[in-house]
């Protein structure tokens, strides 16, 4: 998802076009060349049974849905074809493919293509892909992996998951629940120093937490968007645009383990002529418990 958001940010930054392609019956495309996979006669072809000895099985020549090897076979098939078209597979993300003027993200049966449109190379790529596989050209991307994508008149791109969140709220009957400003009340004490040691139903506990807290928070934020704007670059100096990040951490926030809680956010930005940082929407964020135990002031002084 970080790669998807980064591509959206870069497309807004450079004014690239972005199209969406969807492969039809994706797992039925790859052939099985090296694996000997057999299966029993499936329902619907009973007419074949009189011609087969008792105990006979079928040798698969192509992948099927439900076959555990199907995702790998599909990836190997399209990966080889994309590289034959001149795409270079990213060393950081194997689902990202690059060639001059065109960037492509592969996610299952969905393809996202970003291009500058100056030489029409994307039209030839689409033609070759549709000649090889049965796929639908959905045009300008509007929805990708449950993310709603909207393009502004100024070239900016905004993303949100309002429809997806509304679906979740209706599924669990929380569409009329009161809103919550945070996923969890920061004043709640989650230490286990005073609790009794007794077994709990983990699945039930997680379900209750999700229903009562997280979904109420999602309802509050469902209409919020991440906005990737077209960053100005008056001197046309591409090196000015770079990755910018922010980090924050508490000190021994977990009173039981004395581990700190840290967070980070990264996006694109640059320093303008007034030496001020100008940023676009963020593409990656994370919050987690740190692996290092924070020492108290007394402990640190004792070690010193």
N, C-alpha and C positions, 0 to 999 in steps of 0.2 A: 504493500500500500504506500510505503514511503516513495518508491519509484514512480508509482502512478501520480501521486501528488506533486512530486518534483517535475514530472513531465508536464503537468498542468501549469505549474508555476513558470516553467521555461517557455511554454507556448504563449502564455500571457505576456511574458517579458519580451519575446521576439515577434509576437504577432503571427505565430504559426497557426495553420489550420489543423483541426483534429477530426478524424472520421472514425466511425465504429463499424466493424465487420463481425458478423456472427456466423460460425460454421454450423451447418445443419448436420444432425446425427453424427457428431464429431467422432465418437469411438468406433463407428463403422467404417472409417476411412483406411486405417493402417492394415497392411497385410502382415501375416505371421510367416516369417521366412525361416527363422532358426529354432523356434520353440515348438516342440511336439505337444500340442494341447488337444486332448480328446474330450468329448462330451457325449452324454446319452442323447438319444433321439428326443428332441423337444416336442411339445404338443403342437398339433397342427399339420404335421407331415406324416400322419399314419399311413398314407398311401405308399410310403417308402419301405415300411416294415416288411412286407412280403418278399422284398428283394434282398433283405439283410438276414444273415444267419443269426441264430439266437446268441445273445450276449455281445452283439456288434456295437461299436461306438463310432462316432463321427470324428474325423480329423479336421480341426478348424484351419481355414486358410486366411480368414480375416477376423479381426477383433469383434467382440460383442459387448454390449452393456452388461455390467455385472461381473465381467472378467477382471480379476485383480491386476492382470498385466496390461489392461486396456489403456490406462493413463500413460504408462511408460511407452507403450508402442506408439500412441498418438504423438507424444512429445518427440520421440526419435524420428518419426516420419516427417513432421512439419519442421523440426529443427534442421534436418538435412536439406529440405527443400528451400527453406529461407536462406541458408548459407549458399546454396547453389544459385540463388538470385543476387548474390553479392552482399548479403547482410553479414555483419560481424557480431558475434554473440558477446555481450558484455561480460567481462571477467568478474564484476561485482554482483550482477543479477542475471542468471541464465535465461530469464524470461524477457530480457531487454535486448533488442537487435538494432544495430546502427549501420547506416551507410550515409554518404554525403547527401544532405537535404532531406532525409527521411529517418524517423525513429519509430520503432514498432514495439509494442508490448503485447505479449501473448499470455493469456490467462484462461486456461481451459479451452472453451469454445469461443471465447471473445478475443478480438484483436483490436487494439487501439493504435491508430497511425497518426503521427504528427509530422507535418511537412511544411516547407516554406512556400511551395506552389510556384516557384519561379520557372522551373523547367518541365513541369508536368510529369515528373518521374513517378509520382504516386499513382497516376492513372494506369501506367504500364504495369506497376506492381500489383494493383488490384486486378487487372485483367489476367495476369498470370496466376494469381492466387485462385481466382474464380474458375479458371480453366482446370486447375489441379484439384480443387475441392469444391463441393457444393456449399456456397455461403451467400449470405444476404448482405448487401451493402446498405447499412442503415443511415448513411450520410453523416452529417455533422453530429458528433456525439452529444447526447442529451442525458443519457443514463448509463452508468458503467459500474458494475459490482455494487448495486444498491445505492450508488452515489448519484445525486441529481446535479447535472452540470449546466450552468447557464452562462452564456457569453454576453458581455456588455457591449454597447455600441463603441466604447473606447478601446475595445480589445481585451478588457479584463475578463477574468473567469472566476465565477463564484460556485462553490460546491456546498451541498448540505445533504442530509438524510431524513428530511421531514416525512416523506411518504413511508419510508422503511420504519421509522420510529412510530408513526401512527398505526402501522400494521401490528407492531409488537404490543402497543398499548391496548388495542382492540382484542388481540389474542388472549391477553391475561385480564381483560375486563377492567383496565386502569385508565380508560380514556376520560373518565370524570373524576379521577383522583386529584387531590390537592397538589399543587406544585411544590417542589423543593429546590432550594438554591444551590445545594451541594449534594454530591452522591452520598455523603455521610456527615452527620453532625460532628463537628470537630471537637465538641466537648464530651463526646462519649468516651468512657474509659474502657479500653479493650484489653487491659492487662489481666492476666490469669492468676494473680497472686491471691485473690480472695474467693476464687470460684471452687466449687466442689469438683472432684475428679469423677465424672460420670459420662457414660457414652451418650453421644448425640447422633441423630440422623443427619448426616452431612448433606444429603440431597435435599431433604426437607428444609434444613437451615438455609442453604443457598437459595432455594426457591422463595422462601419468606423474605430474605434480605433483598432479593431482586424485585419482588413485588412491592414491598413497602417503601423502599428507599430509591434504588437506582431508577426504576421506571418513572417515579415522580420527578426525578431530576431530568430524565430524558424528555419528559413532557415540557419542562421549563425551557429546555434548550433546543427543541425540535426545529424552530424557525431560524436559529442562528446559522450563519454561513461563514465559511473561510473564503476570503476574497484575495485572489491573486491579481495584482494590478500590473499594468505595463510600466515597468520602471523606466523613468526617463534617463537618457544617457547623452547629454549635450555634446560631449567630446568624442562620441563614438569609440570609446576605449573599452573594449570588451573585458579587459582585465579588471575593470572597476567593479564588475558584478562578481560577488563571491558568496560563499556560504557564511551565514552569521548565526551565532548560537547564544543562548542564555541558560544559565544553570542556577539552581537554588538547592539548599540543603539545610535541614535543621541539625540539632546536636543531640544525639542519643534520643531521638523522638520515641523509639520503642523502649519503654521503661523496663520491660522484662529482659530483652536481649541487649539493650544499650546500643543498638544499631541505629544509624542515622537514616532518615528518609531523604532521598535526593530526587531531583527532577531536572529535565532538560528540554529545550525546544530549539529547533533549527529551521532555518528558512533562507531565502535569498535576500540580498541587500547590497548596498554600496554607500560610500561616504560622499556626500554632495560637496559642492563648492564652498559651503559654509562649515565644512568639517563635521556635519551632523549625519548620523546613521539613518538611512532610509531603507525600510524593509517592506517586503511583500508578505503574503500569508505564509504560515508555517507549514512545512511538509512532514516533519517528524517530531514526535514528543514522547516522553517516557517518564514514569515515576516508579521508583522501586526502592526496596530496602537495600542499603549498601552492605557489602560483605564484611567490611572492617568494623570492629567493635570500637565505639568511642570511649576513651578513658575519661574518668572524672578528673577535675583539677588536682585533687589530692593524690590520685594514682599517678598522674603525669609528673607531679613534683617528686613523688617518692622514687619513680624510675630514674628521673634526672639526677 
